[in-house]
Structure formats: C-alpha cells, structure tokens
Amino acid sequence: AFMVCKMFGSQAFKVLESRIPAENLLKMVLVGSGVSFSIAVLFTGYWITLAAFCVFEFGLGIYWPVMSVLRAKYVPNKMRATMTSAFRIPLNILVVILLLIASRASDRVLLGLSAVTMVFSFIIFRAKLPGK
C-alpha cells in the first residue's frame, strides 16, 4: 500500500508540476507530512494510522521529484555532486544519533518529533525562499 501511494504521488507530481511551482509543492508536502504524523500521534486506531502513513508516502512520491527540480534550479550543475556528498556525512551522523535515541523513546514520541520536524522544515523553507 505504501509503495502504491508513493507511485500515486509521483504521478500526481507529473500532473501538478506544470500548474504549481515546485517551491509551493514542497511547502504542501511538508505541511501534509506534518499533519499525517500528527494524526498518527493523536489517533491510535489501525486504519487511521495506516491512512496517515499512506498520506505521508503519497507526499514522498511528490517530494523526490520536487527536490530534483529545486536542486537543478538552485544548485549549479558543476557543484551538485559535491554538495550532495558534503551533506551525506552529517546526515549519516544524524541518523546514527537518532537511531540510538529511538531505542529509548515510544512510537508516539518519535512520530511527534517527526511532525515537529516537518513543521520546522516548512517554516525554515518558507523563510529562506529566494525573493522573499
């Protein structure tokens, strides 16, 4: 179900990319992800949680092509591989730290942290948009 939702998100991107700027699509994905994680925290029913994760996966289907478009738009081609590699090491360190913390936290706390992270990402992205 998750892979199908991600595929639908990717197909939705193909339809939406000509109508909605990539920056706005990313904002919608970040807000939608925050809402889906919040729903998973607030409601404990199986079907509601499954639907919330399906919404998140749909957003991931939009996220990856949007990031490719934004990367091509804002990062010069000759610097793209270098910048991606430069961010890979701190990202992997962050993942290891979070996995160590995750073993001590409940699922609801982790989902709540994910919701807060999505909202924080939306706020930062909105504040840092070129031309604002």
C-alpha positions as CSV (number, residue, x, y, z in Angstrom):
1,A,0.0,0.0,0.0
2,F,2.8,2.4,0.8
3,M,4.6,1.8,-2.5
4,V,1.3,2.3,-4.4
5,C,0.7,5.6,-2.5
6,K,4.3,6.7,-3.3
7,M,3.7,5.9,-7.0
8,F,0.4,7.9,-7.0
9,G,2.4,10.8,-5.5
10,S,4.9,10.6,-8.3
11,Q,2.1,10.6,-10.9
12,A,0.5,13.5,-9.1
13,F,3.7,15.4,-9.4
14,K,3.7,14.9,-13.2
15,V,0.2,16.4,-13.3
16,L,0.9,19.3,-10.8
17,E,4.4,20.4,-11.9
18,S,3.1,22.5,-14.8
19,R,0.4,24.1,-12.7
20,I,2.1,24.7,-9.3
21,P,5.6,25.9,-8.7
22,A,8.0,23.4,-7.2
23,E,8.5,25.6,-4.1
24,N,4.8,25.6,-3.4
25,L,4.6,21.8,-3.9
26,L,7.3,21.3,-1.4
27,K,5.5,23.5,1.1
28,M,2.4,21.4,0.6
29,V,4.3,18.2,1.1
30,L,5.9,19.5,4.3
31,V,2.6,20.6,5.8
32,G,0.9,17.4,4.7
33,S,3.7,15.3,6.2
34,G,3.4,17.2,9.5
35,V,-0.4,16.7,9.5
36,S,-0.1,13.0,8.8
37,F,2.4,12.4,11.6
38,S,0.2,14.5,13.9
39,I,-2.8,12.3,13.1
40,A,-0.7,9.2,13.8
41,V,0.1,10.7,17.2
42,L,-3.4,11.8,18.1
43,F,-5.3,8.8,16.9
44,T,-4.3,5.2,17.7
45,G,-6.6,3.2,15.5
46,Y,-5.1,0.9,13.0
47,W,-6.9,2.2,9.9
48,I,-6.4,5.9,10.8
49,T,-2.7,5.3,11.3
50,L,-2.5,3.4,8.1
51,A,-4.2,6.2,6.2
52,A,-1.9,8.7,7.8
53,F,1.2,6.8,6.7
54,C,-0.3,6.4,3.2
55,V,-0.7,10.2,3.0
56,F,2.9,10.5,4.1
57,E,4.0,8.1,1.4
58,F,2.0,10.0,-1.2
59,G,3.8,13.1,-0.2
60,L,7.2,11.3,-0.5
61,G,6.1,10.4,-4.1
62,I,5.9,14.2,-4.7
63,Y,8.9,15.1,-2.6
64,W,11.7,13.3,-4.5
65,P,10.9,14.8,-8.0
66,V,10.3,18.2,-6.4
67,M,13.7,18.1,-4.8
68,S,15.3,17.1,-8.1
69,V,13.6,20.1,-9.8
70,L,14.7,22.5,-7.0
71,R,18.2,21.1,-6.9
72,A,18.5,21.7,-10.7
73,K,17.1,25.2,-10.3
74,Y,19.2,26.5,-7.4
75,V,22.4,24.4,-7.4
76,P,24.7,24.8,-10.3
77,N,25.4,21.5,-12.2
78,K,29.1,21.5,-11.6
79,M,28.6,21.8,-7.8
80,R,25.6,19.4,-7.4
81,A,27.6,16.2,-6.8
82,T,30.0,18.0,-4.3
83,M,27.2,19.5,-2.3
84,T,25.3,16.2,-2.2
85,S,28.4,14.4,-0.9
86,A,29.1,17.1,1.6
87,F,25.7,16.8,3.2
88,R,25.9,13.0,3.2
89,I,28.3,12.7,6.2
90,P,26.4,14.9,8.6
91,L,23.2,13.3,7.6
92,N,24.5,9.8,8.3
93,I,25.8,11.0,11.7
94,L,22.4,12.4,12.5
95,V,20.7,9.1,11.5
96,V,23.0,7.1,13.8
97,I,22.3,9.5,16.7
98,L,18.6,9.4,16.1
99,L,18.6,5.6,15.9
100,L,20.3,5.5,19.3
101,I,17.7,7.8,20.8
102,A,14.9,6.0,19.1
103,S,15.5,2.8,21.1
104,R,14.6,4.7,24.2
105,A,11.5,6.6,23.0
106,S,8.0,5.5,22.4
107,D,6.4,5.4,18.9
108,R,4.2,8.4,19.8
109,V,7.2,10.5,20.9
110,L,9.0,9.6,17.7
111,L,6.0,10.4,15.5
112,G,5.5,13.7,17.4
113,L,9.2,14.6,16.8
114,S,8.7,13.8,13.1
115,A,5.6,16.1,13.0
116,V,7.5,18.9,14.7
117,T,10.5,18.4,12.3
118,M,8.2,18.7,9.3
119,V,6.6,21.9,10.6
120,F,10.0,23.3,11.4
121,S,11.3,22.4,7.9
122,F,8.3,24.2,6.4
123,I,9.0,27.3,8.5
124,I,12.7,27.4,7.6
125,F,12.0,26.7,3.9
126,R,9.3,29.4,3.8
127,A,11.7,31.9,5.4
128,K,14.6,31.1,3.1
129,L,12.9,31.2,-0.2
130,P,14.7,33.4,-2.7
131,G,12.9,36.6,-3.4
132,K,11.2,36.9,0.0
